[in-house]
Amino acid sequence: MRQSRRARRQVSAGTSGRIGRRISVRSPLAIGALAVAGALGTVVLPATPVGASLFSTSPYIVGALGVVGSSTAEAVVASVGGQLVEPLPAANAVLAQLNSLEVSLLDAIPGIVLTPDVTVSVQGSSYSDPPHTPSTEFIQQTRANQLWAQGDTGSGVSVAVLDTGIDPLPDFAGRLVGGVDLSGGGNPYKDSYGHGTFDAGLIAGDGASSNGQYTGEAPGAGLVSVKVAGASGETDLATVIAGVSWTIANRQALHIGVLNMSLGYEPIESTAIDPLDIAVEAAWDSGIVVVVSAGNAGPWNGTIESPGDDPMVITVGALDDLAQPNVADDVMTTFSSIGPTNPDGWFKPDLVSSGRSVVSLAAPGSTIYDENPSALVGSSNFVGSGTSFSTAITSGAVALLLEAHPGYTPNQVKAALLASTNPGPVGNPMVDGHGALDAASAVALAPLTLQQTSSAVAVAMGCTVNLEGTWEASSWDPSNWSSMAWDGDSFDGTAWDGTAWDGTAWDGESFDGTAWDGTAWDGTAWDGTAWDGTAWDGTAWDGTAWDGTAWDGSSWS
């Protein structure tokens, strides 16, 4: 079934990612057995190519808003004669092959949302940031080693790694507790690309292959391989969602507490209707802490990838620790994607962690291994850069936190991480979020509560967004916190105080150093390098090297 849908409609390099014509989705009403709710925006669908048959089909994810599970979507696809490929229960959706007539019929049903099943690729790219000495200084920076000394290694917590598979290396001995291969390869423990093994090493490698020299953040945590791509590094949106669905279904049996998603794609619709955002929120609501990369399309505003654009999950950007242990000497990478999110205007990323020239495990014989011989460190390790790897380190920190506090909900985990950060390199909510990850402080902190709600109202691509409204729903509004020592203005006295930046200017590539006015995307508070000069219209990424299909563009240096 999976191999039958390899011919995917791709988002072209250098485009805005909007494919074909726009189809307006009406505000939902009760119709027959279908009752849905929420104000909807615009969904982009592939146009039927000129000269193509009316009955030629393309893959779509068909979702039903306001319901739980895939049965409603299955029914409406069947009602128009579409070909059901598979259910995607986490997204309240199905994957279907549809012709243009079926698309038109489905578009006439209120509350039904169609999203193209775009290709998602794991691809390398180069950055302007120069590499430095390969290191694992993130262990000292997050103070994970102090938790190890107290007996906390993440034991008893399983981290699901939704990626390219995990090789069964000595560093994971006895801790690969389960997995599934959704790529069609038939083996979740064969990483033919190399990305998943590298991430898994940062999360939970115990250093066996390097005589203890290179370890991950939580060397006692279990690992679950949710393989969604093979040697090419390519997959599709529906397969990623299927991986989330599988993770939810196996949460209890495999003791999955964390889902690491070091992937993303350029958003083409609001988080309220994006099926991947809906899926990760379902995982979050099931009790799984979802940790997602911000993306590597920075330093431009509005470049946070989906599902890192979701307001519920923990979105991680990349700082450069310069291979030294002192957090105060860190700098921000220029490649890390920054907020607010497009089109919704959510405040992202949530925090940052090391993501430049970090060392983890190599997957011998994989695509990355064979194509990047200069990245080999010793005989068994590799060096890489990207928010993908900052995310993996953060997932390891969550495993440490959950071993110490096994009853924490995802909202409590997020609260602990955000309230315990060290000051970030920039002190800008849209660049380094609440600051730099500090696992030891998160564990030591008294229990906190962060109230989170996702939006039921979809923002259309190209709309001007009032950021005062998204601030009120964000982790920056003190009214969303309880049971904590919040001073009413900021974390640690260094972060944003609710009205303006804290005075620390970004490097000038994206911001002009002036204060944000806190009300809207009005184009006045930035220097025009990422805005169109009047208002943020979401129609193009101005000057970025975004290819529309990369997970997060990890670099091997």
C-alpha positions as CSV (number, residue, x, y, z in Angstrom):
1,M,0.0,0.0,0.0
2,R,2.8,2.4,0.8
3,Q,4.8,1.6,-2.2
4,S,1.8,2.3,-4.4
5,R,2.0,6.0,-3.7
6,R,5.6,6.9,-4.4
7,A,4.7,9.3,-7.2
8,R,4.3,12.4,-5.2
9,R,3.4,16.0,-6.2
10,Q,6.4,18.0,-5.0
11,V,6.7,21.6,-3.9
12,S,9.2,23.2,-6.3
13,A,12.4,24.6,-5.1
14,G,12.4,28.4,-4.7
15,T,8.6,28.6,-4.6
16,S,6.3,29.7,-1.8
17,G,5.0,26.1,-1.6
18,R,1.5,27.0,-2.8
19,I,0.4,24.5,-5.4
20,G,-2.2,25.2,-8.1
21,R,-5.5,26.9,-7.3
22,R,-7.0,28.2,-4.1
23,I,-10.2,26.6,-2.8
24,S,-12.1,28.4,-0.1
25,V,-13.3,26.2,2.7
26,R,-16.6,27.5,4.1
27,S,-17.4,27.9,7.7
28,P,-18.7,24.5,8.8
29,L,-22.4,23.8,9.3
30,A,-24.2,20.6,10.3
31,I,-24.9,18.6,7.1
32,G,-26.4,15.1,7.4
33,A,-24.5,13.1,9.9
34,L,-21.5,15.5,9.7
35,A,-21.4,18.2,12.4
36,V,-18.3,20.2,12.5
37,A,-17.1,23.5,14.1
38,G,-14.6,26.3,13.6
39,A,-14.0,29.1,11.2
40,L,-11.8,27.9,8.3
41,G,-9.4,29.7,6.1
42,T,-8.0,28.8,2.7
43,V,-6.7,25.4,1.6
44,V,-4.4,25.0,-1.4
45,L,-4.9,22.1,-3.7
46,P,-3.2,20.8,-6.8
47,A,-4.7,22.0,-10.0
48,T,-5.5,19.4,-12.7
49,P,-2.7,19.7,-15.3
50,V,-3.7,21.1,-18.7
51,G,-4.6,18.2,-20.9
52,A,-5.0,15.8,-18.1
53,S,-7.9,13.4,-18.0
54,L,-10.8,14.3,-15.7
55,F,-10.2,10.9,-14.1
56,S,-6.5,11.1,-13.5
57,T,-5.9,11.2,-9.7
58,S,-3.6,12.8,-7.2
59,P,-3.0,12.0,-3.5
60,Y,-4.8,14.2,-0.9
61,I,-5.2,14.1,2.8
62,V,-8.9,14.5,3.4
63,G,-9.7,15.7,7.0
64,A,-13.0,16.2,8.8
65,L,-13.0,19.0,11.4
66,G,-14.8,18.7,14.7
67,V,-14.8,14.9,14.8
68,V,-12.4,12.3,16.3
69,G,-11.0,9.5,14.2
70,S,-11.0,8.8,10.5
71,S,-14.5,7.3,10.0
72,T,-16.2,10.6,8.9
73,A,-13.4,11.3,6.3
74,E,-13.7,7.7,5.1
75,A,-17.5,8.1,4.6
76,V,-17.2,11.4,2.6
77,V,-14.5,10.0,0.4
78,A,-16.6,6.9,-0.3
79,S,-19.7,9.1,-1.0
80,V,-18.0,10.9,-3.9
81,G,-16.4,7.7,-5.3
82,G,-12.8,8.5,-4.2
83,Q,-10.2,5.8,-3.7
84,L,-9.4,5.3,0.0
85,V,-5.7,4.5,0.5
86,E,-5.5,4.4,4.3
87,P,-6.9,6.0,7.4
88,L,-5.0,8.6,9.3
89,P,-6.8,8.6,12.7
90,A,-4.4,11.0,14.5
91,A,-5.4,13.7,12.0
92,N,-9.1,12.8,11.8
93,A,-8.4,12.2,8.2
94,V,-7.7,9.7,5.4
95,L,-5.3,9.5,2.5
96,A,-7.2,9.2,-0.8
97,Q,-6.6,9.3,-4.5
98,L,-9.0,11.8,-6.0
99,N,-9.7,13.1,-9.5
100,S,-10.7,16.7,-10.1
101,L,-14.4,16.0,-10.1
102,E,-14.1,14.2,-6.7
103,V,-12.1,17.2,-5.4
104,S,-14.9,19.6,-6.4
105,L,-17.5,17.4,-4.7
106,L,-15.6,17.2,-1.5
107,D,-15.0,20.9,-1.6
108,A,-18.7,21.4,-1.5
109,I,-19.0,19.7,1.9
110,P,-18.6,22.1,4.8
111,G,-16.0,21.1,7.4
112,I,-14.0,18.9,5.0
113,V,-10.4,20.0,4.4
114,L,-8.2,18.8,1.6
115,T,-4.4,19.0,1.8
116,P,-2.0,17.8,-0.9
117,D,0.2,14.9,0.1
118,V,3.4,16.7,-0.5
119,T,6.8,15.0,-0.6
120,V,9.0,15.6,2.5
121,S,12.7,15.0,2.2
122,V,15.7,14.6,4.4
123,Q,18.3,16.7,2.5
124,G,21.6,18.3,3.4
125,S,22.4,22.0,2.9
126,S,25.2,24.3,3.7
127,Y,25.2,27.2,6.1
128,S,27.1,30.4,6.4
129,D,28.0,29.6,10.0
130,P,31.6,28.3,10.0
131,P,32.0,24.9,11.7
132,H,34.0,24.5,14.9
133,T,35.6,21.7,16.8
134,P,33.1,18.8,17.0
135,S,31.9,18.4,20.5
136,T,29.2,17.2,22.9
137,E,29.5,20.2,25.2
138,F,25.7,20.2,25.2
139,I,25.9,17.7,28.1
140,Q,27.7,20.3,30.3
141,Q,25.6,23.2,29.0
142,T,22.3,21.5,29.8
143,R,23.9,20.0,33.0
144,A,22.6,16.5,32.1
145,N,25.8,15.1,33.6
146,Q,24.8,16.4,37.0
147,L,21.5,14.5,36.7
148,W,23.4,11.3,35.7
149,A,25.4,11.7,38.9
150,Q,22.2,11.6,40.8
151,G,21.1,8.4,39.1
152,D,18.8,10.1,36.5
153,T,19.6,8.8,33.0
154,G,16.1,8.7,31.5
155,S,15.6,5.1,32.4
156,G,12.1,3.9,32.1
157,V,11.1,6.5,29.5
158,S,10.9,5.6,25.8
159,V,11.5,8.2,23.1
160,A,9.9,7.5,19.8
161,V,12.1,8.8,17.0
162,L,10.1,9.5,13.9
163,D,12.8,9.5,11.3
164,T,14.8,7.3,8.9
165,G,15.2,4.3,11.2
166,I,17.8,3.5,14.0
167,D,20.7,1.1,13.5
168,P,21.1,-1.4,16.4
169,L,24.5,-0.1,17.5
170,P,26.2,-1.0,20.8
171,D,25.3,2.4,22.2
172,F,21.7,1.4,22.2
173,A,22.1,-2.2,23.5
174,G,19.0,-3.5,25.3
175,R,17.2,-0.2,24.8
176,L,15.7,-0.5,21.3
177,V,12.3,-1.4,22.7
178,G,10.2,-1.4,19.6
179,G,9.5,0.0,16.2
180,V,7.7,0.0,12.9
181,D,8.8,0.6,9.3
182,L,6.3,2.6,7.4
183,S,8.7,3.4,4.5
184,G,8.2,0.0,2.8
185,G,11.7,-1.2,3.8
186,G,10.5,-3.8,6.3
187,N,13.1,-3.1,9.0
188,P,12.8,-0.2,11.5
189,Y,16.3,-1.0,12.7
190,K,18.0,-0.4,9.4
191,D,18.9,3.2,8.8
192,S,19.9,3.5,5.2
193,Y,19.9,7.3,5.2
194,G,21.7,7.9,8.6
195,H,19.6,10.8,10.0
196,G,17.6,8.8,12.5
197,T,20.6,7.0,14.0
198,F,22.4,10.4,14.5
199,D,19.3,11.8,16.3
200,A,18.9,8.7,18.4
201,G,22.6,9.0,19.5
202,L,22.0,12.5,20.7
203,I,18.9,11.4,22.6
204,A,20.1,8.2,24.2
205,G,23.5,7.0,23.1
206,D,25.6,5.6,26.0
207,G,29.0,6.1,24.4
208,A,29.8,2.4,24.0
209,S,31.2,2.9,20.4
210,S,33.6,5.6,21.6
211,N,34.7,4.3,25.0
212,G,32.4,6.8,26.6
213,Q,33.7,9.9,24.8
214,Y,30.5,10.7,23.0
215,T,27.2,10.2,24.7
216,G,23.7,11.4,24.3
217,E,21.6,13.5,26.7
218,A,19.7,10.6,28.3
219,P,21.9,7.5,28.0
220,G,19.4,5.3,29.9
221,A,16.3,6.1,27.9
222,G,14.6,3.6,25.7
223,L,14.2,4.2,22.0
224,V,11.4,3.4,19.6
225,S,12.1,3.5,15.9
226,V,9.3,5.0,13.8
227,K,10.8,4.7,10.4
228,V,9.1,6.8,7.7
229,A,11.9,7.2,5.1
230,G,14.5,5.0,3.4
231,A,17.9,5.5,1.7
232,S,16.7,8.5,-0.4
233,G,15.6,10.4,2.7
234,E,12.2,11.0,1.0
235,T,8.8,10.4,2.4
236,D,5.4,12.1,2.3
237,L,3.1,14.0,4.6
238,A,0.7,11.1,5.0
239,T,3.4,8.7,6.0
240,V,4.6,11.1,8.7
241,I,1.0,11.4,10.0
242,A,0.7,7.6,9.9
243,G,3.9,7.5,12.1
244,V,2.2,9.8,14.6
245,S,-0.9,7.6,14.6
246,W,1.2,4.5,15.2
247,T,3.0,6.2,18.1
248,I,-0.2,7.1,19.8
249,A,-1.6,3.6,19.4
250,N,1.6,2.1,20.9
251,R,2.1,4.6,23.7
252,Q,1.1,2.5,26.6
253,A,2.6,-0.8,25.4
254,L,6.0,0.7,24.7
255,H,6.0,3.3,27.5
256,I,6.4,6.1,25.0
257,G,6.7,9.4,26.9
258,V,8.3,11.5,24.1
259,L,8.0,11.8,20.4
260,N,11.0,13.3,18.6
261,M,10.2,14.9,15.2
262,S,13.3,16.3,13.7
263,L,11.5,17.2,10.5
264,G,9.3,19.8,9.0
265,Y,8.0,21.4,5.8
266,E,6.9,24.9,4.8
267,P,3.4,25.5,6.1
268,I,0.8,25.9,3.4
269,E,-2.2,26.4,5.7
270,S,-3.1,27.4,9.2
271,T,-2.3,25.1,12.2
272,A,-6.1,24.9,12.8
273,I,-6.5,22.8,9.6
274,D,-3.0,21.5,8.9
275,P,-3.4,17.7,9.3
276,L,0.1,17.2,10.7
277,D,-0.5,19.9,13.3
278,I,-3.8,18.2,14.2
279,A,-1.9,14.9,14.5
280,V,0.8,16.2,16.8
281,E,-1.9,17.8,19.0
282,A,-3.6,14.4,19.3
283,A,-0.3,12.9,20.4
284,W,0.1,15.7,23.0
285,D,-3.5,15.2,24.2
286,S,-2.8,11.4,24.6
287,G,0.0,12.2,27.1
288,I,3.1,12.2,24.7
289,V,5.5,15.1,24.9
290,V,6.1,16.1,21.3
291,V,9.4,17.8,20.6
292,V,9.8,19.3,17.1
293,S,12.5,21.2,15.2
294,A,12.0,24.9,14.3
295,G,13.7,24.4,10.9
296,N,16.8,25.8,9.3
297,A,15.4,28.5,7.1
298,G,16.5,31.4,9.3
299,P,17.3,34.1,10.0
300,W,14.1,35.3,8.3
301,N,10.9,36.0,10.1
302,G,8.0,33.5,9.6
303,T,10.2,30.5,8.7
304,I,9.2,28.1,11.4
305,E,8.3,24.8,9.8
306,S,5.2,22.6,10.3
307,P,4.6,21.0,12.8
308,G,7.0,23.2,14.8
309,D,4.5,26.0,14.1
310,D,1.9,24.3,16.3
311,P,1.3,26.2,19.5
312,M,1.0,23.1,21.7
313,V,4.3,21.3,21.0
314,I,7.8,22.1,22.1
315,T,9.6,23.8,19.2
316,V,13.4,23.9,19.4
317,G,15.8,26.3,17.7
318,A,19.6,25.9,17.4
319,L,22.3,27.9,19.2
320,D,26.0,27.5,18.7
321,D,27.8,26.5,21.9
322,L,31.2,27.1,20.3
323,A,32.4,23.8,21.7
324,Q,32.7,25.3,25.2
325,P,30.7,24.7,28.4
326,N,29.7,28.2,29.4
327,V,26.2,29.1,28.3
328,A,26.9,32.8,28.7
329,D,29.4,32.6,25.8
330,D,27.0,30.9,23.3
331,V,25.9,32.6,20.1
332,M,22.8,32.2,17.9
333,T,23.1,30.3,14.7
334,T,22.0,32.2,11.6
335,F,20.3,29.2,10.1
336,S,17.8,28.5,12.9
337,S,14.2,29.4,11.8
338,I,12.5,32.2,13.6
339,G,8.9,33.3,14.3
340,P,6.3,34.4,14.4
341,T,4.7,31.5,12.6
342,N,3.2,31.8,9.1
343,P,0.3,32.4,8.8
344,D,-1.0,32.2,12.4
345,G,1.5,34.4,14.2
346,W,2.3,32.0,17.1
347,F,5.3,32.8,19.2
348,K,8.0,30.3,18.3
349,P,10.5,28.8,18.9
350,D,10.0,27.9,22.5
351,L,13.6,27.4,23.5
352,V,17.0,26.7,22.0
353,S,19.8,24.1,22.5
354,S,23.1,23.2,20.9
355,G,22.9,22.6,17.2
356,R,26.2,23.5,15.6
357,S,29.0,20.9,15.1
358,V,27.5,18.4,17.6
359,V,28.8,14.8,17.6
360,S,26.7,11.7,17.5
361,L,26.6,8.2,16.0
362,A,27.2,7.3,12.4
363,A,25.2,4.7,10.5
364,P,27.9,2.9,8.4
365,G,26.9,2.3,4.8
366,S,24.1,4.9,4.9
367,T,23.6,7.6,2.4
368,I,24.9,10.3,4.7
369,Y,27.9,8.2,5.8
370,D,29.0,7.5,2.2
371,E,28.4,11.0,0.9
372,N,30.1,12.9,3.8
373,P,33.4,11.2,4.7
374,S,34.9,14.4,6.1
375,A,32.2,14.4,8.8
376,L,33.4,11.1,10.4
377,V,34.8,11.6,13.9
378,G,36.9,8.6,15.0
379,S,35.6,5.3,13.7
380,S,32.0,5.4,14.9
381,N,30.8,9.0,15.2
382,F,29.7,11.8,13.0
383,V,29.5,15.6,13.3
384,G,26.4,17.5,12.2
385,S,24.5,20.8,12.5
386,G,20.9,21.7,12.4
387,T,17.8,22.3,14.6
388,S,17.1,18.7,14.0
389,F,19.9,17.9,16.5
390,S,18.9,20.6,19.0
391,T,15.5,18.9,19.0
392,A,17.0,15.5,19.7
393,I,19.0,16.9,22.7
394,T,15.8,18.4,24.0
395,S,14.0,15.1,23.7
396,G,16.7,13.5,25.8
397,A,16.3,16.3,28.4
398,V,12.5,15.5,28.5
399,A,13.3,11.8,29.2
400,L,15.5,12.9,32.1
401,L,12.6,15.1,33.4
402,L,10.1,12.3,33.1
403,E,12.2,9.9,35.0
404,A,12.4,12.4,37.8
405,H,8.7,13.3,37.5
406,P,6.9,10.4,35.9
407,G,3.5,11.9,36.5
408,Y,4.1,15.1,34.6
409,T,1.6,15.9,31.8
410,P,3.0,17.3,28.5
411,N,1.9,20.8,29.6
412,Q,3.8,20.4,32.9
413,V,6.9,19.2,31.0
414,K,6.8,22.2,28.7
415,A,6.2,24.6,31.6
416,A,9.3,23.1,33.5
417,L,11.5,23.5,30.4
418,L,10.5,27.0,29.6
419,A,10.6,28.3,33.2
420,S,14.0,26.9,33.8
421,T,16.0,28.1,30.8
422,N,19.2,30.1,30.9
423,P,19.2,33.4,29.1
424,G,19.5,32.8,25.4
425,P,22.2,34.4,23.1
426,V,19.8,37.0,21.8
427,G,16.9,37.5,24.2
428,N,14.3,37.7,21.5
429,P,11.1,35.6,21.7
430,M,11.0,35.1,18.0
431,V,14.7,34.0,17.8
432,D,15.7,32.0,20.9
433,G,12.3,31.8,22.6
434,H,12.5,31.5,26.4
435,G,16.2,30.8,26.3
436,A,18.7,28.0,26.5
437,L,17.8,24.5,27.7
438,D,18.8,23.6,31.3
439,A,17.8,20.1,32.1
440,A,19.0,20.1,35.7
441,S,17.1,23.2,36.5
442,A,13.9,21.8,34.9
443,V,14.2,18.7,37.1
444,A,14.8,20.8,40.3
445,L,11.9,23.2,39.7
446,A,8.7,22.9,41.7
447,P,5.8,21.7,39.6
448,L,4.3,24.3,37.3
449,T,1.2,24.6,35.2
450,L,1.0,26.1,31.8
451,Q,-2.5,26.4,30.3
452,Q,-2.5,25.8,26.5
453,T,-5.2,25.9,24.0
454,S,-5.1,25.4,20.2
455,S,-6.9,27.7,17.9
456,A,-10.1,26.5,16.2
457,V,-10.0,29.5,13.8
458,A,-7.9,29.1,10.7
459,V,-5.9,32.1,9.5
460,A,-5.8,32.4,5.7
461,M,-2.4,32.6,4.1
462,G,-1.5,36.2,3.4
463,C,-3.5,37.7,6.2
464,T,-2.2,40.4,8.6
465,V,-2.1,38.9,12.1
466,N,-2.6,40.7,15.3
467,L,0.2,39.5,17.5
468,E,-1.3,40.9,20.6
469,G,-4.0,38.2,20.3
470,T,-1.5,35.4,19.8
471,W,0.6,36.7,22.8
472,E,-2.5,36.3,25.0
473,A,-2.6,32.6,24.1
474,S,1.1,32.1,24.4
475,S,3.6,31.0,27.1
476,W,4.6,34.7,27.3
477,D,1.3,35.8,28.9
478,P,1.7,35.4,32.7
479,S,-2.1,34.7,33.0
480,N,-1.5,31.3,31.4
481,W,0.7,30.2,34.2
482,S,-0.1,29.0,37.7
483,S,1.8,27.5,40.7
484,M,5.0,29.3,39.8
485,A,7.2,32.1,40.9
486,W,6.4,34.3,37.9
487,D,7.4,38.0,38.4
488,G,4.7,39.3,36.0
489,D,7.2,40.5,33.4
490,S,9.7,38.0,32.3
491,F,11.7,34.8,32.9
492,D,15.0,35.4,34.6
493,G,14.7,39.2,34.0
494,T,16.2,38.8,30.5
495,A,13.3,37.8,28.3
496,W,10.5,39.8,26.7
497,D,8.4,41.8,29.1
498,G,5.2,41.8,27.1
499,T,5.6,45.2,25.4
500,A,9.0,45.3,23.6
501,W,12.2,43.5,23.0
502,D,14.6,43.4,26.0
503,G,17.1,45.6,24.2
504,T,19.3,42.8,22.8
505,A,19.3,43.3,19.1
506,W,19.5,40.4,16.6
507,D,22.5,40.6,14.2
508,G,20.8,42.8,11.8
509,E,20.1,40.2,9.2
510,S,16.4,40.1,10.1
511,F,15.8,42.8,12.7
512,D,16.8,46.5,12.7
513,G,17.1,46.8,16.4
514,T,14.0,48.8,17.0
515,A,11.2,47.7,19.4
516,W,8.4,45.6,18.2
517,D,5.0,47.4,18.6
518,G,3.3,44.3,19.9
519,T,0.1,44.6,17.9
520,A,0.4,43.4,14.3
521,W,2.6,42.4,11.4
522,D,2.9,46.0,10.2
523,G,6.3,45.9,8.7
524,T,7.5,48.9,10.8
525,A,9.6,47.1,13.4
526,W,11.9,45.2,11.0
527,D,14.3,46.3,8.4
528,G,12.5,44.9,5.4
529,T,14.8,41.9,4.7
530,A,12.1,39.4,5.4
531,W,9.0,41.6,5.0
532,D,7.4,43.0,1.9
533,G,7.5,46.6,3.2
534,T,3.9,47.0,4.2
535,A,2.5,44.0,6.0
536,W,3.3,40.3,6.3
537,D,1.3,38.8,3.5
538,G,2.7,35.2,3.6
539,T,2.9,34.9,-0.1
540,A,6.7,34.5,-0.4
541,W,9.8,33.8,1.6
542,D,11.8,36.9,0.7
543,G,15.4,35.9,-0.1
544,T,15.5,32.6,1.7
545,A,16.9,29.4,0.3
546,W,13.8,27.4,1.2
547,D,13.2,24.3,-1.0
548,G,9.7,23.5,0.3
549,T,10.5,19.8,0.9
550,A,13.4,19.5,3.3
551,W,12.9,18.2,6.8
552,D,15.2,20.8,8.3
553,G,18.2,20.8,6.0
554,S,20.7,19.2,8.4
555,S,24.4,19.9,7.5
556,W,27.2,17.5,8.2
557,S,29.9,19.7,9.6
